[in-house]
Structure formats: structure tokens, C-alpha cells
Amino acid sequence: EIPTEFQLFRNYPNPFNPATVIRYGLPQAAEVTLEVYSILGQRVRTLVEGRQTAGTYEVKLDGSSLASGVYIYRLRAGAYLQVRKMMLVK
């Protein structure tokens, strides 16, 4: 089933240790970038980078090498931009 609008869902589980899943939906093909940032604004991971077709996607983040704390994940798909927070607790 193809989404009717761009969507960035809350990660699950949240808080997480050591892994979490980030889901997003694309109503049309787009250049997609999904990145994770520290609370200080430093990029710590690029999870997705490239063109994707319409649909719903899931990406697993393994945070075992990251420090405990709050992180920001950002989805950019064409002109769409959405940001959410997540917490890693070790």
C-alpha cells in the first residue's frame, strides 16, 4: 500500500538499547536522506541516501557503538523535511 503523504514515524522502541527501527513513507519516488545527529548537531550516521520508489520503508539503527543520550533523526525526501527525537539508554 502506497502512502498518500510523506511520513516519518516515531522510532520503536524508544528509549532503545541497543537497536531501534525507524519507519517512513513516500507517496512518490524521491531522493531520500535519513540521517542521525547528536543533540549537539553532529551527524553520527547516514542510514539512507539515494533515490527510492513510493512505499513504506523500515531502517534499523544499531546504536551499540553510540553513547547514551538524546539523538535526532532527520528525513529529507524531495522538498519534505521532518525531524524527530529518540533516546539511547545503556
NORDADA-V117789 format. One record per pair of residues at least 12 apart in sequence whose ideal C-beta (glycine too) atoms are under 6 Angstrom apart, sorted by the first residue. I is the first residue (numbers start at 0). J is the second residue. Records with the same first field share a line. If there is no record, write none. Layout:
BEGIN
I=J / J
END
This chain:
BEGIN
1=53
2=24 / 26
3=26
4=26
5=76 / 79
6=24
7=23 / 74 / 81
8=22
10=85
13=85
14=86 / 88
16=88 / 89
17=62 / 63
18=59 / 61
19=60
20=57 / 59
21=58 / 72
22=57
23=56 / 74
24=55
25=53 / 76
26=53
27=53
28=52 / 53
29=76 / 77
30=50
31=47 / 51 / 76
32=48 / 75
33=46 / 47 / 74
34=73
35=70 / 72
36=71
38=69
46=58
62=87
65=87
67=87 / 88 / 89
69=84 / 86
70=85
71=84
END
